[in-house]
Amino acid sequence: MSKQTYYTAVGHFKRRINSHGQSYPVIIINQMEYCVDIQEMALWTALNWRLLDLSQIEAEYHKLDQDCAIPALRTLEDCLGRLCTRGLVASGTGATDFEALYDLLGGLYVVPLSESLPLRVAAFLKLTVLRGIPVAKARELFRRDRPSEQEAQVMALSRQALLSTAELIKCAELGVRDVSTDEKLMDVLYNDDTTTSDNIPDMMLVAKSREYVTAAVANLYLRKQIIFQRV
């Protein structure tokens, strides 16, 4: 049986200035900076705010290559593998599209962009500077929309604590609305001897809320309301 695999970018982009006044890109994940070369930055950019399979990645990368003439330092597959190994890109595989999507998102942590002005500014600059999107169009993309009930709950919980998609699913299963302190968070998510941050994605595989929470997280990401982080 053939399997589906999806990829997406992790972290957020910033520009740094070296001692010679030259700018260079870095990807920030959990407050750690990762330097990337031009090819890696282009591929990461192609995946940012997208959930793509390999053929779709090739198409998006080709568009950027046509615009920017990206140096071919390595094959696309090798570059993608290097980004996955470094944790700058995540992948998920499954027998169906949804299973692959959950495998991709279950262990990633959700960060609402609306709660972080620096992140929104960095994201805005990436659209206008790296992708060449007109400022007026970028403003339209960042205009806040009206989320669904499920999306609003994901955002409300994610503003209280750094939660993975699987942890958000468990909150939905238990009807939890308050994880505003470490004590409340641990009592809700890890109040037994078996659940850990490593195995909670597997434990939520049979959760009734898995599909709608995963869909809510994916939709918020595609609408540029959140980014993903690792811990």
Secondary structure, DSSP 8 states (H G I E B T S, - for coil): ---EEEEEE-SEEEEEE-TTS-EEEEEEETTEEEE--HHHHHHHHHHTT--B-HHHHHHHHHHHHHHH----SS-HHHHHHHHHHHTSEEEEEESSHHHHHHHHHTT-EEEEGGG-HHHHHHHHHIIIIIS---HHHHHHHHS-----HHHHHHHHHHHHS-EEHHHHHHHHHHT-----SHHHHHHHHS-SSS--TTTHHHHGGG-TTHHHHHHHHHHHHHTTSEEEE--
